[in-house]
Amino acid sequence: MEVLKIATAGSVDDGKSTLIGRLLYDTKSLTSDKLEAIEKKSQQLGYDYLDFSLATDGLVAEREQGITIDVAHIYFSTMTKSYIIADTPGHVEYTRNMVTGASTSQAAIVLIDARKGVIEQTNRHFFINNLLRIKNVIVAINKMDLVNFDEGIYNEIKADFEKLMSKREYQDQKITFIPVSALKGDNVVHSSENTPWYDGQTLLEHLESLDTQDIYNTGTPRFPVQYVIRPKTADFHDFRGYAGKVYGGELSVGDSVVILPSQQASKIKNIHFYDQEVQTASRRSSVVISLEDDVNISRGDMIVKANDLPKIEKQFTATISWMDTQNLTAGTKYVVQHGVNKVLAKVDIIHHKINPDYSGIQEGVDALGMNDIATVSFKLNKPIFYDPFKEHRTNGSFILIDTKSNSTVGAGFIQ
């Protein structure tokens, strides 16, 4: 069954958690004890309706304040797809959480309060989705019940958002507008009689119709080696296989390949998927590959097609989302984890800070604070094999690790 990962984004009290709770409720994905707990808590709070945000806000502080603080991952399934939804915070100070939640997502839902329209945080959330090159973005104009399902208000918000779209760098995004009421359920799972002027799909219908094969990068297969398999049993005494996951394209038996960094050439002899041999390893499949030649390969090496090599360099420039309380400054050393590869890196130049509300850049910056987004150059102690993020989301991204605390302090997207 296909799996679709979705990130939500929206300002405080726009109804992200309520929307997800409504999806779970209307698809009958809530367990009876969870539904009973929601009913009981809603009564205790004096509500005459079910507060579906209680289905996702797991921290005590979240439930008490009625806001989302941490990223929660919610799982549910229909007859055709399985879904993983990252419920991310809407506050400015939790920008790093949103980047984390959206970094592995293939689609996004941006919520807008119909009473407030497009605000500064909407710009920020759309910027991050565009930065992360999320291809399918659903703009859910929520709380339509509080504006009497006014088509004029919906069209006005849609027009304002379309102005925002003109500022984006990644123009291949597919933007879909849906008027909803998460609290009442209008156009979430079931079509609403309150919006006769809207003839599009409901939110769930749209998610069900997304072609997950259309979401990933195509044409540039990358196979980072995670583990070298040498069974040395009687049946497989001379077997040498390389385990990993295929990103970006497909690899087939007979393909001419190059192993990086040694740049030795060979051909794919066999592809093993669990206990079967297959002719082709499709993208995002975890397989074991064996080669026709006995070459020296270890964890962190990469197998690529001979006519499609990535960049192999000891320096790069990237867009950085800084996530630590300690500032990033020029000259500081961090560990760059790029796939399964770890290399020591030094911050060379902080070029400028990027304002994620589309208000421009800030020059002359000498440090980055938490939640800052900036363009930064790095020098590495050994080469890595990368593609620009705009061409390959997996092979163009990395995380920064503090050398002393071993904490993840930043996420990067190579230019």
N, C-alpha and C positions, 0 to 999 in steps of 0.2 A: 504493500500500500504506500502511496506517495506521502511524504512528510513535507508540510509547508511551515516554515518558521516565520512568525510575524512579530514585528515590534510595534508597540503603541506609543503615541506621543500626544501630548496635550498639556495645556496650562492647568494650574491648580483648580480643582473642582470643575473641570470640563467633562468629567464622567467616564474616564478610561476604565477604571475598575468596575463601574456599574455596567458599562458596555460589555466587558468580558463576562461578568456575572450573568448578564442577560443572555449572551451566547450560550453559556453553559446550561442555563435554565431551560431555554427554549429548545435546545438540542438534547435535553434530558441527560445531560452529562454530570449533573450534581448527584452525589450519593444521598440517600434518604437521611442519614445522620447530619450531613452538611446542610441540607435544606432545612431540617428541623432546627439546627443551630441558628441559621439565618432568620428563620421565622421568630424564634424566641428572642434573639437580640434586637430585631426590628421592633418587636412589641415593647421590650424594655426601654428602647429609645423613644417610644411614643409615636412611631411612624404608623400610618395607616396603609403602608405599602411595604413590599419586601425590599430591603436595602441590599442589592446584589453586589455592592462593592465589598461586602463582608466575605464574599466568596474568594477574593484574591488578596485583600490587605491582611497579611499574616502577622505583622509586628503589632505589639500592643499599642505603641505610639501611633501607628497608622490608623488603627481602629478608633483610638480616642480622639485624634485630631481630624479624622476624615480625609487624610491625605496619603499618598504613596511616597515612601521614603526609599525603600530598596527595590531592586529588580526582582520581580516574582515571575516564575515560569509556570504557565498553566497548560495542561495537556487535555485535549479532548479529540474525539474522532467522530466522523460521519461514515456513511457507507462507502464513500469514495476516497477520503483523505484522512490523514492524521495531522493534527495541528499542535504546534508549540507556540504559545503566545508569550512574549516578554512584556510584562506590564511595567513600564519604566516611569520614573518620577518626572513631574513637569516643572519643578522648581529650577531656577537658574543655577543654584548652588549644587544641583545634582546632574549637571550636564554630563559629567563623566559616566554616571550610571546609565544615561540614555545611550551614550556611545557604546558602552559595554553591551547593552541589551540589543542594540541595532546591528552590531558588527557582524553577527552571524545570521542575520535575518534576510529573507528573500523577498519579503513584502512588508509594507508598513501601513498603519492606520493613524492618520493625523486627525485628532479631534478638535473641533472648533465650537465654542459655545455660541449658539445662534443669537443670544442677547448681546454678546460682546464683539463678535466678528473677528476679523484677522487682527491680531495684536502682536507685540514685539516677540513674545514667546513662540508664536506661530512661525515667524521668520526663522527663529533659532532652530526649531524642530525640523522645518523643511530644509534648512541649510545642512543639518547633520545627515538627514536622509539622502540629500543630494551628494554630500561629501562621501558618504559610504556607498554611493552608487546603487541604492536600492531601486530596482527597476519598476516595481509596481507600488504605487502609493495611492491609498484610498483616503480621500478627504471626507470624513464623516462630520457633517454639520449637525451637531447634537442639540438636544433640548428644544427641538422644533415645537414640542407641545407648549412650551412657555412663550412662544411667539405666535400661537394660534395657527401653526403650520402655514405661515405666510410665505407664499411663493416669491414675493418681491424681496423679502429679506434673504431668502436662500439664494436668489440670483445675484443680489448685491454682494454677498459674501463670496460667491463663486467668482464674480468679476474681480474682486479685490485680490483673491488668491491667484487668479490668472496673471495679474500684474506682477505678483511675486515670482511666478514661474518664469517670467521673461528674464529674471536676473540669474537664473541657475546656470551652472557650468555644464552639468550633465544633462543634455537635451533629450536623451533617449528614454527618459522616465515616462511611464504611462500613468497619467493622473485620472482618477475616477472620483466623481462627486456623488455623495449619497446623503439625502436628508433623513435623519434618524431621531428617534427618541429612545435612548437606552433604558430609561426608567419605565416607559410604557410599552416598549418593544416594537415600535413602528419601524418598519424597513430594516430590522436587524436580522431576523430569521424569516419573518412573515411579512408579506406586502401589507402596506397600510392603506386603509380607506380614507385616511385623513390627508393623503397627498395624491389626489387624483391627477394633479398636474405633473407628477413624476412617473415616467414610464420605464425607468431603468430597473436593474436588478436590486434585490436586497443585498445587504452586506454579505451574508453567508452564501447566497447564490453567486456573487462575484468571486468570493474566495474559492468556491468550488470550481469555478470556470477557469481559474488561472492555470496556465500550462507551466508546470514546474520545470519542464525541460527548457523552456524559453528563458528561464531566470538566470541560469549559470553561464559563466564564460564558455565559449566554444572555440575549438580549433587549436588550442595550445595545451596539450597534455603535459602535466608535470607529475613526476612520481618521486616524492621524497622518501628515501629508504628509512624505515623506522627500525627494522630488525633484520639481521642476517640469520637465515635458518640453515643449520647443519645438523640433521638428525643423527648421522653416523650409525644407523641401524643396519641390519643385514639387508633389508629391502631397499634402503635409501643411503647406502654407504657413501656414494659419491655425490649425493644431492647437495646443491647449493642454491638456495632461493632467497629472494629479497622481498620482505613484507612491507606493505605500505598502502596508501590510499591514492587513487588516481584523481587528480584535480584538473579541471578545465577542458578535457577532451577524452579521447579514447586511445587505448593502446591495443595492438593486435599481434598475434603470433606472426613472425616474419618481418615485423617492423625493424628498420635500421635505427639504432639508438646510439646515443652518446652518454657516457657516465661523467658526471661532474663531481669534483673539480679536475679529475685526472684527464678528461677529454678522450678517454679510450673509447673505441668504437666496437659495437657488437650488434647482434640481432636477438630479438626475443624468441626463445626456443619454446617455452611453455608458459601458460598462465593458469594458476590454480586458484579456484574460488572454493574455499572450504575443502570438501573431499572430491571436487569435480575439476576436470580440466575444461577450460573454455577457450574459444578462439579470440574473443575480444573482451577487454576489461572496459566497461563503460565508466563514464565520469562518476566520481564519488563512490566507486566500489572499492572495497578493501580486498586486496588479492596478494598472491605470492607470485613473483615473476622469476623465471630462470632464463639465463642467457646461453647462447651457443658457445661463447668463449669464457675461459676461466680468468676473470678479471678481478682485481682487488677492489672490493666495494665494502664500505662500512656505514654505520648509522650516520645520518646527516648528509650523505651523498645524494645525488639526484639523477634519475634516469629520464632523459628527454629524447624526443625524436631528432634524428640527425640533421634534419633540415629546418629545425625550429628551436634554436638555442635561446635561452634567456640572457640577460646581461650578467656578466661576471666581473664584479668590481669591488674595490676596497673602500668605496665612498659612495654616498648617495644623499639626495635631498628629499625630505618627506614632510608631509603635513602631520603634525603631532597634536594629539589630545592629551594634555597633561593632567594627571590624576592624583598627584601626591601633595601633601601639605608642605613638603620641602621644595623650594623653588628649583627649577632647571636653569642652570647657568652655563655659559660657554666654558669649555675646558673640563667639565665634569665627565667622568667615565661611567658608563652603564653597560650592562649586558644586553645585546640585541638578540632576542629569540625570534628567529625567522623560520617558521615551520618547526622541524625537529633540530635545527641548527642553532647553536649558541656561539656568538662571537663578542669579543670585547670592543666597545665603541667609545669614541670621545666626541662630545658635542663640539663641532667646529665653529659654526656660525648660526646665530638666531637672526634670521633675515627680517621677519616682521610677524606681528600678531595679526590674526584674522578675526574681525568682528563677525560673529555668526548671525547677526541680525541684518546682514547685507549692507552695513553702513561703511564698509571699506576696511582698510588695514591700518595698523599702527607701526610706523617705522621707529628705529632707534631703541628697540626693546633689548634690555640686557638680561632679563630673567622672565621665566614663565611661572605663574602661580596656578593653584588648583583650578581646573575647569577651563584654563586658557587653551586656545587653539592657535597654532603658529606654524610657520614654515622654517624648518631647521635642517642644517647640513651636518652629516656625521662622517667621521673617518674611522675605519675598522682595522683590526689587527690582522684580519685575513679576509679573502674575498667571500662574498655570498652570491648566490645565483638567483636573481630576482627579475620580475617583470614590473613595469609600472602598474600601479593599482588600478588605473582606468582600463587596463587591458586584462588584468588577471587579479580578481579580488583576493584569492588565497595567497598566491605567490608574490603579491605586491604589498602585503601587510605584515606587521610585526608588533611585538610588545617590547617595552623597555623594563629591565629589571635592575633594581638597586643592588650594587655589588656588596653592600654591607648588610642590609636587612633582608635581602632576597625577596623583597616585595615588588609586585608589579606596579610601576609608577607612571606608565604612559602607554598609549597605543599609537602606532604610526602607519601612514599610508604613503608608499613611495611614489614620487613623481616621475 
